Amino acid sequence: MADHGPARPSPLLLIVLSGNMILDAIEVSIVLPALPGIARALGLSLGTAQWLMSGFALGFALVLVSGPAVVARFGRRPVYLGAMGLFVLASVVGGSTDSVGLLVACRVLKGAAAAATAPAGLAVIMAEYPAGPEQRRAISIYALFGAAGFTTGLLLSGGLAALNWHLVLLFPAPIAAALLVLGGRVFPAAAAARAPWVWSPPRNPTLVRSALGAATLNGAYVSLLLLITARLADHGHPAWQIALALLPASLPLTVATPFAGRLVARTGTARPIFAGAVAAATGELWFLARPGSGSYLWDVLPVLLLVEAGFVLSFAALNMQATATLAVERRPAAIPFYQAGVQLGAALLLPITVALSGSHRAAATVIAVVGVAGVVVAAAELVARRTSDPSGGLAPSLVPRHAESWRQP
């Protein structure tokens, strides 16, 4: 009998994995434009309402580090399906209650469930798709869905909040349920294989600087968007107008995603990371210098464009740089460490900036300081790269083959 080689993965598998990617990204942004309206409906201060955002990031960060150990104990398939089931349940409960405590708890649980499913996508693609053009194509589609998710969440939030704020939190439930059913059919059984896991904290300066850089970039970004959302809401703009106003801070990343790998292949990672940190910090300093006259064109739009330019230039490169200098066997521990840093940036900075939001200068100063810290971290990596590599960044030969495998938080 002729050997036709290994079975090709079902097209539905990539749909499931990419759908999970876009779902996680939607969860980050769908609450944002609707948050002032939710706060008014429940009689909450912005400081309390922001836990709907930072709670998701906190749950995500806490589970990321322990996730590989759970997968090693129970297998990737049952963990993925169990976490997706929890995501559905938390979405239904959270979208059906007016209890603030239960709302926040459900957001934390959804973050934890997302953290359990997120690392599975890339791992399954790397295992199921043959190395080469087919694998790179699958990773590119996977990454594009993740980048598009933030924009999708903004637009959905604007429309759903106009109908009923409960729909904002309930909307992901049917998507997650569909992914659960499809995942049960196509998620590869081989992915259930168990393996021993020993946690060994990575000790790599480039990884640490990448995690710090991503934490400052993401934390300042989400905090800034929340303050701008609150400002626009205070000026009487409804959720759908806020969603449209925030699009310049998300749409360019979606457009630029297919080209991220090419940029890094030409320049290495350190240079675009530094340029992105400078762009983001410039936007945050602009926000500090404009004390809120209410002009979108001069006070808000330049800030959004500069901060988004920071993401376009550096976030993909940060993801690639995080593991590029590590041996393959060290990457399973390094990736959760890096991703936890990304989420902790938002979980820690959001409550601080919202607590200070009564004073524009105080809140904007904290964000700007974090942004400048990101520049310092990026500069330190650039100097380290130039010392060890005359090209001024990770040379193309050091860029991992999975250069497109990055995702927006």
C-alpha positions as CSV (number, residue, x, y, z in Angstrom):
1,M,0.0,0.0,0.0
2,A,1.4,3.4,-1.0
3,D,2.4,5.8,1.8
4,H,0.7,9.1,1.3
5,G,2.5,10.7,4.2
6,P,1.0,12.2,7.4
7,A,-2.7,13.3,7.3
8,R,-3.2,17.0,6.6
9,P,-4.9,18.9,9.4
10,S,-8.5,19.8,8.9
11,P,-9.2,23.3,7.6
12,L,-11.6,23.7,10.6
13,L,-8.6,23.3,13.0
14,L,-7.1,26.6,11.8
15,I,-10.6,28.2,12.0
16,V,-10.9,27.1,15.6
17,L,-7.4,28.2,16.6
18,S,-7.8,31.6,14.9
19,G,-11.3,32.0,16.3
20,N,-9.8,31.6,19.8
21,M,-7.2,34.2,19.0
22,I,-9.7,36.8,17.9
23,L,-12.0,36.0,20.9
24,D,-9.2,36.7,23.3
25,A,-8.4,40.0,21.6
26,I,-12.1,41.0,21.6
27,E,-12.3,40.4,25.3
28,V,-9.6,43.0,25.9
29,S,-11.3,45.8,23.9
30,I,-15.0,45.1,24.0
31,V,-15.5,46.5,27.5
32,L,-13.5,49.7,26.8
33,P,-16.0,52.0,25.0
34,A,-18.9,50.6,27.1
35,L,-17.2,51.1,30.5
36,P,-18.5,54.6,31.3
37,G,-22.1,53.5,30.5
38,I,-21.7,50.3,32.6
39,A,-20.4,52.5,35.5
40,R,-23.4,54.8,35.2
41,A,-25.9,51.9,35.0
42,L,-24.6,50.3,38.1
43,G,-23.8,53.4,40.0
44,L,-20.1,52.7,40.1
45,S,-17.1,55.0,40.1
46,L,-14.6,54.6,37.3
47,G,-12.1,53.2,39.8
48,T,-14.5,50.3,40.6
49,A,-15.6,49.8,37.0
50,Q,-12.0,49.5,35.7
51,W,-11.7,46.1,37.4
52,L,-13.8,44.7,34.6
53,M,-10.7,45.4,32.5
54,S,-7.8,44.9,34.9
55,G,-9.6,41.8,36.4
56,F,-9.4,40.1,33.0
57,A,-5.7,41.0,32.6
58,L,-5.0,39.8,36.2
59,G,-6.6,36.4,35.6
60,F,-4.8,36.1,32.4
61,A,-1.4,36.8,34.0
62,L,-1.8,34.6,37.0
63,V,-2.7,31.5,35.0
64,L,-0.1,32.0,32.2
65,V,2.8,31.0,34.4
66,S,1.1,27.8,35.8
67,G,-0.6,26.9,32.5
68,P,2.2,24.8,31.1
69,A,2.3,22.7,34.2
70,V,-1.5,22.1,34.0
71,V,-1.1,21.1,30.3
72,A,1.7,18.8,31.1
73,R,-0.4,17.1,33.8
74,F,-3.7,16.7,32.0
75,G,-2.9,17.2,28.3
76,R,-3.4,20.1,25.9
77,R,-6.7,18.9,24.5
78,P,-8.7,18.5,27.8
79,V,-7.2,21.7,29.2
80,Y,-8.2,23.6,26.0
81,L,-11.7,22.3,26.0
82,G,-12.2,22.6,29.7
83,A,-11.0,26.2,29.7
84,M,-13.2,27.1,26.7
85,G,-16.2,25.6,28.6
86,L,-15.3,27.8,31.6
87,F,-15.1,30.8,29.3
88,V,-18.6,30.1,28.0
89,L,-20.0,29.8,31.6
90,A,-18.3,32.9,32.8
91,S,-19.6,34.9,29.8
92,V,-23.2,33.8,30.4
93,V,-23.1,34.5,34.1
94,G,-21.2,37.8,33.7
95,G,-23.6,39.0,31.0
96,S,-26.7,38.2,33.1
97,T,-25.9,39.8,36.4
98,D,-25.9,43.2,38.0
99,S,-23.8,42.1,40.9
100,V,-20.5,44.0,40.7
101,G,-18.6,41.4,42.6
102,L,-19.9,38.6,40.3
103,L,-19.1,40.7,37.2
104,V,-15.5,41.2,38.3
105,A,-15.1,37.5,39.3
106,C,-16.4,36.4,35.9
107,R,-13.9,38.7,34.2
108,V,-11.1,37.2,36.2
109,L,-12.3,33.7,35.3
110,K,-12.5,34.6,31.6
111,G,-8.9,35.9,31.8
112,A,-7.8,32.7,33.4
113,A,-9.6,30.6,30.8
114,A,-8.1,32.7,28.0
115,A,-4.7,32.2,29.4
116,A,-5.2,28.4,29.4
117,T,-6.3,28.4,25.8
118,A,-4.0,31.0,24.3
119,P,-0.7,29.1,24.3
120,A,-2.3,26.0,22.7
121,G,-2.9,27.7,19.4
122,L,0.6,28.3,18.3
123,A,1.8,25.0,19.8
124,V,-0.8,23.0,17.8
125,I,0.0,24.9,14.6
126,M,3.7,24.1,15.0
127,A,3.0,20.5,15.6
128,E,0.3,19.9,13.0
129,Y,1.4,22.0,10.0
130,P,4.6,21.0,8.2
131,A,7.5,23.4,8.6
132,G,7.8,25.7,5.6
133,P,5.3,27.7,3.6
134,E,2.3,25.9,4.9
135,Q,3.2,26.5,8.5
136,R,4.1,30.1,7.9
137,R,0.8,30.7,6.1
138,A,-1.1,29.2,9.0
139,I,0.8,31.3,11.5
140,S,0.2,34.5,9.5
141,I,-3.6,33.8,9.4
142,Y,-3.5,33.1,13.1
143,A,-1.7,36.3,13.9
144,L,-3.9,38.4,11.6
145,F,-7.0,37.2,13.5
146,G,-5.4,38.3,16.8
147,A,-4.5,41.7,15.5
148,A,-8.0,42.2,14.0
149,G,-9.7,41.2,17.3
150,F,-9.0,44.5,19.1
151,T,-10.6,46.5,16.4
152,T,-13.5,44.1,16.2
153,G,-14.1,44.4,19.9
154,L,-14.2,48.2,19.7
155,L,-16.8,48.2,16.9
156,L,-18.9,45.5,18.6
157,S,-18.8,47.4,21.9
158,G,-20.1,50.6,20.3
159,G,-23.0,48.8,18.7
160,L,-24.0,46.5,21.5
161,A,-23.7,49.1,24.3
162,A,-26.3,51.2,22.4
163,L,-28.7,48.3,22.8
164,N,-28.0,47.0,26.3
165,W,-24.7,46.9,28.2
166,H,-25.3,43.3,29.2
167,L,-24.8,42.3,25.6
168,V,-21.3,43.6,25.7
169,L,-20.3,41.0,28.3
170,L,-22.7,38.3,26.9
171,F,-21.6,38.5,23.3
172,P,-18.5,36.3,23.5
173,A,-20.5,33.4,24.9
174,P,-22.0,32.0,21.6
175,I,-18.6,32.4,19.8
176,A,-16.8,30.5,22.6
177,A,-19.6,27.8,22.6
178,A,-19.1,27.3,18.8
179,L,-15.4,27.1,19.3
180,L,-15.9,24.5,22.0
181,V,-18.1,22.3,19.8
182,L,-15.8,22.6,16.8
183,G,-12.7,22.2,19.0
184,G,-14.1,18.9,20.4
185,R,-14.3,17.6,16.8
186,V,-11.1,18.8,15.3
187,F,-8.6,19.4,18.1
188,P,-5.9,16.8,17.5
189,A,-6.0,13.8,19.8
190,A,-2.2,13.8,19.8
191,A,-2.3,17.1,21.5
192,A,-3.5,15.3,24.6
193,A,-0.2,13.6,25.2
194,R,1.1,14.3,28.6
195,A,4.7,15.2,29.4
196,P,6.6,16.0,32.5
197,W,7.0,19.6,33.4
198,V,9.5,21.3,35.7
199,W,9.2,25.0,36.2
200,S,12.5,26.7,35.9
201,P,12.4,30.5,35.8
202,P,14.2,31.7,32.7
203,R,17.3,33.8,33.4
204,N,18.0,35.6,30.2
205,P,18.5,39.4,30.0
206,T,16.9,39.7,26.6
207,L,13.8,37.9,27.7
208,V,13.5,40.0,30.8
209,R,14.0,43.3,28.9
210,S,11.4,42.1,26.3
211,A,8.9,41.3,29.1
212,L,9.5,44.7,30.7
213,G,9.2,46.5,27.4
214,A,6.0,44.8,26.5
215,A,4.6,45.5,30.0
216,T,5.3,49.2,29.7
217,L,3.9,49.4,26.2
218,N,0.7,47.5,26.9
219,G,0.1,48.9,30.4
220,A,0.5,52.5,29.2
221,Y,-1.6,51.8,26.1
222,V,-4.6,50.3,27.9
223,S,-4.5,52.9,30.7
224,L,-4.3,55.8,28.2
225,L,-7.2,54.4,26.2
226,L,-9.3,54.2,29.3
227,L,-8.5,57.8,30.3
228,I,-9.4,59.0,26.8
229,T,-12.6,57.0,26.9
230,A,-13.5,58.6,30.2
231,R,-12.8,62.1,28.8
232,L,-14.9,61.5,25.7
233,A,-17.7,60.1,27.8
234,D,-17.5,63.2,30.1
235,H,-18.0,65.3,26.9
236,G,-21.2,63.5,26.2
237,H,-20.1,61.0,23.5
238,P,-22.0,57.7,23.4
239,A,-20.2,54.4,23.3
240,W,-20.5,54.0,19.5
241,Q,-18.8,57.4,18.9
242,I,-16.1,56.5,21.5
243,A,-15.5,53.2,19.6
244,L,-15.0,55.0,16.3
245,A,-12.8,57.6,18.0
246,L,-10.5,54.9,19.3
247,L,-10.1,53.1,15.9
248,P,-6.8,55.0,15.0
249,A,-5.3,53.2,18.0
250,S,-6.0,49.7,16.7
251,L,-6.8,49.6,13.0
252,P,-3.2,50.3,11.8
253,L,-1.9,47.3,13.6
254,T,-4.3,45.0,11.8
255,V,-3.2,46.4,8.4
256,A,0.5,46.1,9.3
257,T,0.4,42.6,10.8
258,P,1.2,40.7,7.5
259,F,4.4,42.7,7.1
260,A,5.8,42.4,10.7
261,G,8.0,39.4,10.0
262,R,9.5,41.1,6.9
263,L,10.4,44.2,8.9
264,V,12.2,42.2,11.6
265,A,13.9,40.1,9.0
266,R,15.4,43.2,7.5
267,T,16.2,45.3,10.6
268,G,16.4,42.8,13.5
269,T,14.3,43.3,16.6
270,A,16.1,45.9,18.7
271,R,15.8,48.8,16.3
272,P,12.0,48.7,15.7
273,I,11.4,48.1,19.4
274,F,13.4,51.3,20.3
275,A,11.6,53.3,17.6
276,G,8.3,52.0,18.8
277,A,9.0,52.9,22.4
278,V,10.0,56.4,21.4
279,A,6.8,56.8,19.3
280,A,4.6,55.6,22.2
281,A,6.3,57.8,24.8
282,T,6.0,60.8,22.5
283,G,2.3,60.2,22.3
284,E,2.0,59.8,26.1
285,L,4.0,63.1,26.6
286,W,1.7,64.8,24.1
287,F,-1.3,63.6,26.2
288,L,0.4,65.0,29.3
289,A,0.9,68.4,27.6
290,R,-2.7,68.7,26.5
291,P,-4.7,69.2,29.7
292,G,-8.1,68.3,28.1
293,S,-9.5,71.2,26.1
294,G,-11.8,68.7,24.5
295,S,-10.4,68.9,20.9
296,Y,-10.3,65.5,19.4
297,L,-8.2,66.6,16.5
298,W,-5.4,68.2,18.5
299,D,-5.7,66.6,22.0
300,V,-6.6,63.0,21.2
301,L,-5.9,61.9,17.6
302,P,-2.2,62.6,17.6
303,V,-1.9,60.7,20.9
304,L,-3.7,57.7,19.4
305,L,-1.7,57.7,16.2
306,L,1.7,57.9,18.0
307,V,0.9,55.2,20.6
308,E,-0.4,52.9,17.8
309,A,2.7,53.6,15.8
310,G,4.6,52.3,18.9
311,F,2.6,49.1,18.6
312,V,3.0,48.7,14.9
313,L,6.8,49.1,15.2
314,S,7.6,47.2,18.3
315,F,5.1,44.8,19.6
316,A,5.7,42.1,17.0
317,A,9.4,42.5,17.4
318,L,9.1,42.2,21.2
319,N,7.3,38.9,20.9
320,M,10.0,37.6,18.5
321,Q,12.9,38.9,20.6
322,A,11.6,37.4,23.8
323,T,12.6,33.9,22.8
324,A,15.0,34.4,19.9
325,T,18.2,34.0,22.1
326,L,16.9,31.0,24.0
327,A,17.4,27.4,23.2
328,V,14.3,25.6,21.9
329,E,13.9,23.6,25.1
330,R,13.8,26.8,27.2
331,R,11.0,28.4,25.2
332,P,8.0,26.6,26.8
333,A,8.9,28.3,30.1
334,A,9.9,31.6,28.6
335,I,6.7,32.3,26.6
336,P,4.4,32.3,29.6
337,F,6.9,34.4,31.5
338,Y,6.8,37.0,28.7
339,Q,3.1,36.9,28.2
340,A,2.5,37.3,31.9
341,G,4.6,40.5,31.8
342,V,2.4,41.8,29.0
343,Q,-0.8,41.3,31.0
344,L,0.6,42.4,34.3
345,G,1.5,45.8,32.8
346,A,-2.2,46.5,32.3
347,A,-3.3,44.8,35.5
348,L,-1.0,46.9,37.6
349,L,-1.1,50.3,35.8
350,L,-4.9,50.5,35.2
351,P,-5.9,50.8,38.9
352,I,-3.2,53.4,39.6
353,T,-4.0,55.7,36.7
354,V,-7.8,55.5,37.3
355,A,-7.2,56.2,41.0
356,L,-5.4,59.4,39.9
357,S,-7.8,60.2,37.1
358,G,-9.4,63.1,39.0
359,S,-6.2,65.0,38.1
360,H,-5.3,64.8,34.4
361,R,-1.8,65.8,35.1
362,A,-1.2,63.2,37.8
363,A,-2.7,60.3,35.8
364,A,-1.0,61.4,32.5
365,T,2.3,61.8,34.3
366,V,2.2,58.2,35.6
367,I,1.5,57.0,32.0
368,A,4.3,59.1,30.6
369,V,6.8,57.9,33.1
370,V,6.0,54.3,32.3
371,G,6.4,55.2,28.6
372,V,9.8,56.8,29.1
373,A,10.8,53.7,31.2
374,G,9.9,51.6,28.1
375,V,12.4,53.8,26.1
376,V,15.1,53.2,28.6
377,V,14.5,49.4,28.6
378,A,14.5,49.4,24.8
379,A,17.7,51.4,24.7
380,A,19.4,49.0,27.1
381,E,18.6,46.1,24.7
382,L,19.8,48.1,21.7
383,V,23.1,48.8,23.4
384,A,23.4,45.1,24.4
385,R,22.7,44.0,20.9
386,R,25.2,46.4,19.4
387,T,27.8,45.1,21.8
388,S,27.3,41.5,20.7
389,D,26.1,42.1,17.2
390,P,27.4,44.9,14.9
391,S,24.2,45.0,12.9
392,G,22.6,46.9,15.8
393,G,19.9,44.4,16.6
394,L,19.1,40.7,16.3
395,A,20.6,39.8,13.0
396,P,18.1,38.2,10.5
397,S,19.9,34.8,11.1
398,L,18.8,35.0,14.8
399,V,15.2,35.9,14.1
400,P,13.1,32.7,14.8
401,R,11.5,30.9,11.9
402,H,8.1,31.6,13.5
403,A,8.7,35.4,13.1
404,E,5.0,36.0,12.4
405,S,3.9,34.3,15.6
406,W,2.9,37.2,17.7
407,R,-0.3,38.5,19.1
408,Q,-1.8,41.8,20.4
409,P,-2.8,41.7,24.2
